[in-house]
Protein backbone atom coordinates (compact mmCIF):
# COMPACT_ATOMS: atom_id res chain seq x y z
CA UNK A 1 0.00 0.00 0.00
CA UNK A 2 1.12 3.52 -0.59
CA UNK A 3 1.44 6.14 2.12
CA UNK A 4 -1.68 7.89 0.83
CA UNK A 5 -3.75 4.72 1.10
CA UNK A 6 -2.54 4.16 4.64
CA UNK A 7 -3.31 7.76 5.53
CA UNK A 8 -6.80 7.46 4.08
CA UNK A 9 -7.43 4.24 6.00
CA UNK A 10 -6.26 5.95 9.18
CA UNK A 11 -8.56 8.90 8.60
CA UNK A 12 -11.47 6.60 7.86
CA UNK A 13 -10.77 4.57 10.99
CA UNK A 14 -10.64 7.68 13.17
CA UNK A 15 -13.85 9.22 11.89
CA UNK A 16 -15.84 6.00 11.93
CA UNK A 17 -15.33 5.22 15.63
CA UNK A 18 -18.47 6.98 16.90
CA UNK A 19 -20.75 4.87 14.73
CA UNK A 20 -23.76 4.78 17.05
CA UNK A 21 -25.62 7.33 14.94
CA UNK A 22 -25.49 8.23 11.27
CA UNK A 23 -23.21 11.23 11.22
CA UNK A 24 -21.34 12.92 8.46
CA UNK A 25 -17.90 14.46 8.65
CA UNK A 26 -16.24 17.18 6.64
CA UNK A 27 -12.81 16.11 5.41
CA UNK A 28 -10.24 17.72 3.12
CA UNK A 29 -7.58 16.07 0.98
CA UNK A 30 -4.44 18.15 0.45
CA UNK A 31 -3.28 15.89 -2.38
CA UNK A 32 -4.94 13.54 -4.85
CA UNK A 33 -6.14 10.44 -2.97
CA UNK A 34 -7.24 6.98 -4.06
CA UNK A 35 -10.55 5.76 -2.63
CA UNK A 36 -11.25 2.25 -3.83
CA UNK A 37 -10.52 2.37 -7.57
CA UNK A 38 -11.25 6.09 -7.90
CA UNK A 39 -8.77 8.94 -7.60
CA UNK A 40 -10.19 11.98 -5.85
CA UNK A 41 -8.64 15.38 -6.58
CA UNK A 42 -7.60 17.85 -3.91
CA UNK A 43 -10.62 19.35 -2.22
CA UNK A 44 -13.22 19.24 0.50
CA UNK A 45 -15.56 16.29 0.89
CA UNK A 46 -18.25 14.90 3.16
CA UNK A 47 -17.73 11.42 4.62
CA UNK A 48 -20.65 9.31 5.79
CA UNK A 49 -20.50 5.71 6.98
CA UNK A 50 -23.45 3.63 5.83
CA UNK A 51 -23.17 0.10 7.18
CA UNK A 52 -20.02 -1.54 5.81
CA UNK A 53 -19.37 1.29 3.34
CA UNK A 54 -17.94 4.79 3.46
CA UNK A 55 -19.55 7.26 1.10
CA UNK A 56 -17.39 10.26 0.21
CA UNK A 57 -19.20 13.08 -1.54
CA UNK A 58 -17.74 16.10 -3.32
CA UNK A 59 -20.04 18.96 -2.34
CA UNK A 60 -18.62 21.30 -4.97
CA UNK A 61 -18.64 19.04 -8.06
CA UNK A 62 -22.37 18.30 -8.48
CA UNK A 63 -22.38 16.10 -5.38
CA UNK A 64 -20.54 13.23 -7.06
CA UNK A 65 -19.91 10.42 -4.60
CA UNK A 66 -17.58 7.44 -4.24
CA UNK A 67 -18.37 4.38 -2.14
CA UNK A 68 -15.69 2.16 -0.64
CA UNK A 69 -15.87 -0.71 1.86
CA UNK A 70 -14.56 0.01 5.34
CA UNK A 71 -13.70 -2.10 8.34
CA UNK A 72 -14.85 -0.66 11.64
CA UNK A 73 -12.85 -1.56 14.72
CA UNK A 74 -13.45 -0.63 18.33
CA UNK A 75 -10.32 0.83 19.86
CA UNK A 76 -9.63 0.67 23.59
CA UNK A 77 -9.49 4.33 24.64
CA UNK A 78 -7.68 3.67 27.91
CA UNK A 79 -4.37 5.44 28.18
CA UNK A 80 -1.62 3.80 30.18
CA UNK A 81 0.48 6.19 32.21
CA UNK A 82 3.70 4.97 33.69
CA UNK A 83 4.63 6.54 37.00
CA UNK A 84 8.03 8.04 36.75
TAVENRA-V963364 format. One line per field, one symbol per residue. burial: 1 if it has 16 or more other ideal C-beta (glycine too) atoms within 10 Angstrom, else 0. A space follows every 10 residues. Layout:
burial->???
This chain:
burial->0000000100 1100110000 0000101010 0010100001 0000101110 0001111100 0000010101 0000000000 0000
